Amino acid sequence: MESMEKTEKIYYEDAYLQEFTATVLSADADGRVVLDRTAFFPESGGQTCDRGVLVTEGGELLTVKDVQITGEVILHLVETPCPLHAGDRVTGRIDWAHRFDNMQNHSGEHIFSGLVHSLHGYNNVGFHLSETEMTMDFDGVLTEADLKEIEGKANEAVWKNVPVLQRFPGAEELETISYRSKKEVEGALRLIVIPDIDICACCAPHVRHTGEIGVIKLLSAQNYKGGTRVSVACGSRALAVFAEEHAFVTETALHFSTSADQLSGRIAGLEEEIFRLKGTVLSLNDRLIEERLAHLPGDREHICILEADLSAEQMRHTVNALMEKKGGYCGVFAGSEETGYRFVIGIREGDARIAIENLRPHGQVKGGGNAQMVQGSVTGVSEKTIREVWDSFTSI
């Protein structure tokens, strides 16, 4: 294959070409096929390759699993065994839904990145367009207000339906043009021009007019390597996001017996009610603990209390209260056999860490502390085992 001449890239001539004919220049047992011309866009520039099939003269369909570019040669990886030989004629058919989805999103990326560059001077230093997501990494920090403005202007550019042009300027003309480039470009330079929005070196297929992008929706943004990583969906992907979120909001509103526009108020009211109920539960637990402490046997110095649900603060409060009254080991375990137990154990004079060491042979113990107090969790033990272990080491 090293001796093959370059493959003609007819996706440059017409990004909307869905079917073409070509001659096989070479094919091998591993399913690597080189054609004299192709409309299949190879994996390049952060974008996944086209999908589709090659149809033999006998009508056999060969799934194109991958498309890669090496120098000026484009390799089509098809299923094996591969029946093709040099000189055969084939028909290539592009998976148009996948191609157009990539065109919508890549064209939307140019608009978004062009606006970031013109408004803030930041560069797109990392672009990724896969089957499920599109991300852009910018070398500067973008605030929430910045991103809202960029998203708004990006959609204005879509609605204006301006043409998306491609140009192959010569060396002299290039000296007079200011353009973006995500990476070093070798050979003839292809510029994608969106008037008044962006000029960027790019090798991928794009829509003819910005209106075909449909909509540009910012999904998320996060700080990344001193800059900002954004996730964006365009066209059919954005529509799918809107549909999914709308279905979720509608279902959630129905669950809470309210309408979508009243949902946020309903949730806020429930949060207030939950906060109030939690306070009530904590208050009742405190009273329950005080009641139990008041009826503890006076002749027992080592006290172990097991409860189903106590907060960490309540557990520490209980152990401290026990330690004021008792001179032995004072412990509180909260949880169940299924979920495991959290514990706080203390002693005024002695070493509370002994309690952890005695628990270790019987379950999975995590935690630590100092001689006066330890805390942590234990799983894989029953309430009966905890009491037996407690009675065992406190009786020594």
C-alpha positions as CSV (number, residue, x, y, z in Angstrom):
1,M,0.0,0.0,0.0
2,E,3.0,2.3,0.5
3,S,3.2,2.6,-3.4
4,M,-0.4,3.7,-3.9
5,E,-1.1,7.2,-5.2
6,K,-3.2,9.5,-3.2
7,T,-7.0,8.9,-2.7
8,E,-9.2,11.6,-4.2
9,K,-11.2,13.1,-1.4
10,I,-14.6,13.7,-3.0
11,Y,-16.2,14.6,0.3
12,Y,-14.5,18.0,-0.3
13,E,-16.4,18.3,-3.6
14,D,-19.8,17.5,-2.1
15,A,-20.4,16.9,1.6
16,Y,-24.0,15.8,0.7
17,L,-22.9,13.0,-1.6
18,Q,-24.3,9.8,-0.2
19,E,-23.3,7.3,-2.9
20,F,-20.4,7.1,-5.3
21,T,-18.5,4.6,-7.4
22,A,-14.7,3.9,-7.2
23,T,-12.0,1.5,-8.3
24,V,-10.2,-0.7,-5.8
25,L,-6.4,0.1,-5.8
26,S,-5.6,-2.5,-3.3
27,A,-7.2,-4.9,-0.8
28,D,-5.7,-7.4,1.7
29,A,-6.7,-10.3,3.9
30,D,-7.1,-8.0,6.9
31,G,-9.9,-6.1,5.1
32,R,-7.9,-3.0,4.4
33,V,-9.2,-1.5,1.2
34,V,-7.8,1.5,-0.7
35,L,-10.0,3.2,-3.3
36,D,-9.0,5.7,-6.0
37,R,-11.6,8.1,-4.8
38,T,-13.9,8.1,-1.7
39,A,-16.7,10.1,0.0
40,F,-16.0,8.4,3.3
41,F,-14.5,10.9,5.7
42,P,-11.7,9.4,7.8
43,E,-11.2,9.8,11.5
44,S,-9.4,13.2,11.7
45,G,-9.4,16.5,13.4
46,G,-11.1,15.2,16.6
47,Q,-14.0,13.7,14.7
48,T,-15.0,10.1,14.2
49,C,-15.0,8.6,10.7
50,D,-18.0,8.0,8.4
51,R,-19.9,4.8,8.5
52,G,-21.6,2.9,5.6
53,V,-21.0,0.0,3.2
54,L,-19.1,-0.9,0.0
55,V,-21.2,-2.8,-2.5
56,T,-19.4,-5.2,-4.8
57,E,-20.3,-5.7,-8.5
58,G,-21.9,-8.9,-7.4
59,G,-24.1,-7.1,-4.9
60,E,-22.3,-8.2,-1.7
61,L,-22.5,-5.6,1.1
62,L,-19.2,-5.0,3.0
63,T,-19.7,-3.0,6.2
64,V,-17.1,-0.2,6.5
65,K,-16.0,-0.5,10.2
66,D,-13.3,2.2,10.2
67,V,-11.8,4.8,7.9
68,Q,-8.2,6.1,8.5
69,I,-5.9,8.4,6.6
70,T,-2.2,7.8,6.2
71,G,-0.5,10.6,4.2
72,E,-2.6,10.9,1.1
73,V,-4.0,7.4,1.2
74,I,-7.4,6.7,2.8
75,L,-7.8,3.1,4.3
76,H,-11.3,1.6,4.5
77,L,-11.4,-1.3,7.0
78,V,-14.1,-3.8,6.0
79,E,-15.3,-7.1,7.4
80,T,-13.3,-10.2,6.6
81,P,-13.0,-12.3,4.5
82,C,-12.6,-9.5,2.1
83,P,-13.6,-10.5,-1.5
84,L,-12.1,-7.4,-3.2
85,H,-9.1,-7.3,-5.4
86,A,-7.2,-4.5,-7.2
87,G,-9.2,-3.3,-10.3
88,D,-12.6,-4.2,-8.9
89,R,-15.4,-1.6,-9.1
90,V,-17.4,-0.9,-5.9
91,T,-20.2,1.4,-4.9
92,G,-19.8,3.3,-1.6
93,R,-22.9,4.2,0.4
94,I,-22.6,6.7,3.3
95,D,-24.6,6.3,6.5
96,W,-26.3,9.7,5.9
97,A,-27.9,10.0,9.4
98,H,-24.5,9.6,11.0
99,R,-22.7,11.9,8.5
100,F,-25.3,14.7,8.8
101,D,-25.3,14.5,12.6
102,N,-21.5,15.0,12.5
103,M,-21.9,17.9,10.0
104,Q,-24.4,19.7,12.3
105,N,-22.3,19.3,15.3
106,H,-18.9,20.2,13.7
107,S,-20.4,23.2,12.0
108,G,-22.0,24.3,15.4
109,E,-18.5,23.9,17.0
110,H,-17.1,26.4,14.5
111,I,-19.7,28.9,15.4
112,F,-19.2,28.4,19.1
113,S,-15.4,28.4,19.0
114,G,-15.4,31.4,16.6
115,L,-17.4,33.4,19.0
116,V,-15.3,32.4,22.0
117,H,-12.2,33.6,20.0
118,S,-13.7,36.9,18.8
119,L,-15.3,37.8,22.2
120,H,-12.6,36.6,24.6
121,G,-9.5,35.8,22.5
122,Y,-9.4,32.2,23.7
123,N,-8.4,29.3,21.5
124,N,-10.0,25.9,21.1
125,V,-7.1,23.7,22.1
126,G,-9.0,20.4,22.3
127,F,-11.9,19.2,20.2
128,H,-13.7,15.9,20.5
129,L,-16.7,14.7,18.5
130,S,-17.7,11.1,19.1
131,E,-20.9,9.2,18.5
132,T,-22.4,10.5,21.8
133,E,-20.8,13.8,22.8
134,M,-19.0,16.9,21.6
135,T,-16.5,18.7,23.8
136,M,-14.3,21.8,23.3
137,D,-11.4,22.8,25.5
138,F,-10.6,26.5,25.7
139,D,-7.4,28.0,27.0
140,G,-9.2,30.6,29.2
141,V,-11.9,30.8,31.9
142,L,-15.4,31.4,30.7
143,T,-18.0,32.4,33.3
144,E,-21.6,31.4,33.4
145,A,-22.6,34.8,32.0
146,D,-20.0,34.5,29.2
147,L,-21.3,31.1,28.2
148,K,-24.9,32.3,28.2
149,E,-24.0,35.2,25.9
150,I,-22.0,32.9,23.6
151,E,-24.9,30.4,23.4
152,G,-27.3,33.2,22.5
153,K,-25.1,34.6,19.8
154,A,-24.4,31.2,18.4
155,N,-28.1,30.5,17.9
156,E,-28.5,33.9,16.3
157,A,-25.9,32.9,13.8
158,V,-27.9,29.7,13.1
159,W,-31.2,31.6,12.6
160,K,-29.5,34.0,10.2
161,N,-28.9,31.0,7.9
162,V,-25.7,32.3,6.5
163,P,-23.7,30.2,4.0
164,V,-20.8,27.9,5.2
165,L,-18.1,28.3,2.7
166,Q,-14.9,26.3,1.9
167,R,-11.8,27.9,0.4
168,F,-8.3,26.7,-0.6
169,P,-6.2,29.9,-0.6
170,G,-2.8,30.0,-2.0
171,A,0.4,30.9,0.0
172,E,0.3,34.6,-0.9
173,E,-3.4,34.9,-0.1
174,L,-2.9,33.1,3.3
175,E,-0.5,35.9,4.4
176,T,-3.5,38.3,4.3
177,I,-6.0,36.1,6.1
178,S,-6.4,35.7,9.8
179,Y,-7.8,32.3,10.7
180,R,-8.0,29.8,13.5
181,S,-6.3,26.4,13.4
182,K,-6.6,23.7,16.0
183,K,-3.4,22.0,14.9
184,E,-0.5,22.3,12.5
185,V,-1.7,21.7,8.9
186,E,0.4,20.0,6.3
187,G,-0.2,20.4,2.6
188,A,-3.0,22.4,0.9
189,L,-4.9,24.4,3.5
190,R,-8.7,24.2,3.5
191,L,-10.5,27.0,5.3
192,I,-14.1,26.9,6.5
193,V,-15.6,30.4,6.4
194,I,-18.8,31.4,8.2
195,P,-19.1,35.1,7.3
196,D,-18.8,37.5,10.3
197,I,-18.4,34.5,12.7
198,D,-15.4,32.3,12.0
199,I,-12.6,31.4,9.7
200,C,-10.9,28.1,10.6
201,A,-8.6,25.5,9.0
202,C,-10.6,22.3,8.9
203,C,-10.8,19.0,6.9
204,A,-14.2,17.8,7.8
205,P,-17.6,18.0,6.0
206,H,-19.9,20.8,7.0
207,V,-23.5,21.9,6.3
208,R,-24.1,24.4,3.4
209,H,-26.0,26.9,5.6
210,T,-26.0,27.5,9.3
211,G,-29.8,27.1,9.5
212,E,-29.3,23.4,8.9
213,I,-27.6,23.2,12.3
214,G,-31.1,23.7,13.8
215,V,-30.0,24.7,17.4
216,I,-26.9,24.9,19.5
217,K,-27.3,23.9,23.1
218,L,-24.7,24.2,25.9
219,L,-25.0,21.1,28.1
220,S,-22.2,21.7,30.7
221,A,-19.0,23.5,31.5
222,Q,-16.2,22.9,33.9
223,N,-12.8,24.2,34.8
224,Y,-10.1,22.2,32.9
225,K,-6.4,22.6,32.9
226,G,-6.6,26.3,33.7
227,G,-9.3,26.9,31.0
228,T,-12.8,25.7,30.3
229,R,-14.2,22.5,28.9
230,V,-17.7,22.8,27.5
231,S,-20.1,20.1,26.2
232,V,-22.4,21.2,23.4
233,A,-25.2,19.4,21.4
234,C,-26.4,20.6,18.0
235,G,-29.2,19.7,15.7
236,S,-30.8,16.2,16.2
237,R,-28.6,15.6,19.3
238,A,-29.9,18.8,20.9
239,L,-33.5,17.7,20.0
240,A,-32.9,14.4,21.7
241,V,-31.7,16.2,24.8
242,F,-34.7,18.4,24.9
243,A,-37.1,15.5,24.4
244,E,-35.4,13.5,27.2
245,E,-35.4,16.4,29.6
246,H,-39.0,17.3,28.8
247,A,-40.2,13.8,29.4
248,F,-38.3,13.7,32.7
249,V,-39.9,17.1,33.9
250,T,-43.4,16.0,32.8
251,E,-43.1,12.6,34.5
252,T,-41.7,14.3,37.7
253,A,-44.4,16.9,37.8
254,L,-47.1,14.2,37.4
255,H,-45.5,12.2,40.3
256,F,-45.7,15.3,42.5
257,S,-49.3,16.1,41.3
258,T,-48.4,19.5,39.9
259,S,-47.6,21.1,36.5
260,A,-44.2,21.5,34.9
261,D,-44.2,25.3,35.5
262,Q,-45.0,24.8,39.2
263,L,-42.5,22.0,39.7
264,S,-39.6,24.1,41.2
265,G,-41.9,25.6,43.7
266,R,-43.3,22.2,44.7
267,I,-39.8,20.8,45.2
268,A,-38.8,23.8,47.3
269,G,-41.8,23.3,49.5
270,L,-40.9,19.6,49.9
271,E,-37.3,20.4,50.8
272,E,-38.6,22.7,53.5
273,E,-40.9,20.0,54.8
274,I,-38.1,17.4,54.8
275,F,-35.8,19.9,56.7
276,R,-38.6,20.4,59.3
277,L,-39.2,16.7,59.6
278,K,-35.5,15.9,60.0
279,G,-35.4,18.4,62.8
280,T,-38.4,16.7,64.5
281,V,-36.7,13.3,64.1
282,L,-33.4,14.6,65.6
283,S,-35.3,16.1,68.5
284,L,-37.2,12.9,69.2
285,N,-34.0,10.9,69.0
286,D,-32.3,13.2,71.5
287,R,-35.2,12.8,73.9
288,L,-35.1,9.0,73.4
289,I,-31.4,8.9,74.1
290,E,-31.8,11.1,77.2
291,E,-34.6,8.7,78.4
292,R,-32.4,5.7,77.8
293,L,-29.4,7.3,79.6
294,A,-31.6,8.1,82.6
295,H,-32.6,4.4,83.0
296,L,-29.1,2.8,82.5
297,P,-28.2,0.3,85.2
298,G,-26.2,2.0,87.9
299,D,-23.9,-0.9,88.5
300,R,-22.7,-1.3,84.9
301,E,-19.6,0.7,83.8
302,H,-19.3,-0.6,80.2
303,I,-22.3,0.5,78.1
304,C,-23.1,-0.5,74.5
305,I,-26.1,1.0,72.8
306,L,-27.4,-0.1,69.4
307,E,-29.9,2.0,67.4
308,A,-31.2,1.8,63.8
309,D,-30.7,5.5,62.9
310,L,-28.6,8.1,64.6
311,S,-26.6,11.0,63.2
312,A,-22.9,11.2,63.8
313,E,-23.4,14.2,66.0
314,Q,-26.0,12.3,68.1
315,M,-23.6,9.3,68.4
316,R,-20.8,11.5,69.7
317,H,-23.1,13.4,72.0
318,T,-24.4,10.2,73.5
319,V,-20.9,8.7,74.0
320,N,-19.7,12.0,75.7
321,A,-22.8,11.9,78.0
322,L,-22.1,8.3,78.9
323,M,-18.4,9.0,79.6
324,E,-19.4,11.7,82.1
325,K,-21.4,9.0,84.1
326,K,-19.4,5.9,83.5
327,G,-15.7,5.0,83.9
328,G,-15.7,2.1,81.4
329,Y,-16.0,1.6,77.7
330,C,-19.0,3.6,76.3
331,G,-20.1,2.8,72.7
332,V,-22.9,3.6,70.3
333,F,-23.6,1.6,67.2
334,A,-26.1,2.8,64.5
335,G,-27.2,0.8,61.5
336,S,-28.3,-2.8,60.7
337,E,-26.9,-6.1,59.6
338,E,-27.8,-5.4,56.0
339,T,-26.2,-1.9,55.7
340,G,-23.5,-2.3,58.4
341,Y,-22.9,-0.3,61.5
342,R,-21.3,3.1,62.2
343,F,-19.8,3.3,65.7
344,V,-18.3,5.8,68.2
345,I,-16.6,4.3,71.2
346,G,-14.9,6.2,74.1
347,I,-13.4,5.7,77.5
348,R,-12.2,8.3,80.1
349,E,-9.1,6.3,81.2
350,G,-7.9,3.5,79.1
351,D,-7.5,2.9,75.3
352,A,-10.6,3.0,73.1
353,R,-8.6,1.6,70.2
354,I,-8.7,-1.8,71.9
355,A,-12.4,-2.0,70.9
356,I,-11.5,-1.7,67.2
357,E,-8.9,-4.4,67.4
358,N,-11.4,-6.7,69.0
359,L,-13.9,-6.1,66.3
360,R,-11.5,-6.7,63.4
361,P,-11.6,-10.5,63.4
362,H,-15.4,-10.5,63.1
363,G,-16.0,-8.1,60.2
364,Q,-14.7,-5.5,57.8
365,V,-13.7,-2.6,60.1
366,K,-12.7,1.0,59.0
367,G,-11.9,3.8,61.3
368,G,-9.6,5.0,63.9
369,G,-9.0,7.7,66.5
370,N,-7.1,8.2,69.7
371,A,-7.0,6.5,73.1
372,Q,-10.0,8.4,74.4
373,M,-12.3,8.0,71.4
374,V,-12.5,6.1,68.2
375,Q,-15.1,6.1,65.4
376,G,-15.7,4.3,62.1
377,S,-17.8,1.5,60.6
378,V,-18.0,-2.3,60.6
379,T,-19.8,-4.5,58.0
380,G,-20.4,-8.2,57.9
381,V,-21.5,-8.6,61.5
382,S,-24.7,-9.1,63.3
383,E,-26.1,-7.3,66.4
384,K,-25.6,-10.5,68.3
385,T,-21.9,-10.6,67.3
386,I,-21.3,-7.0,68.3
387,R,-22.8,-7.6,71.8
388,E,-20.8,-10.8,72.2
389,V,-17.5,-9.1,71.2
390,W,-18.4,-6.2,73.5
391,D,-19.1,-8.4,76.5
392,S,-15.9,-10.4,75.8
393,F,-13.3,-7.6,75.8
394,T,-15.0,-5.5,78.5
395,S,-15.0,-8.4,80.9
396,I,-11.3,-8.7,80.8
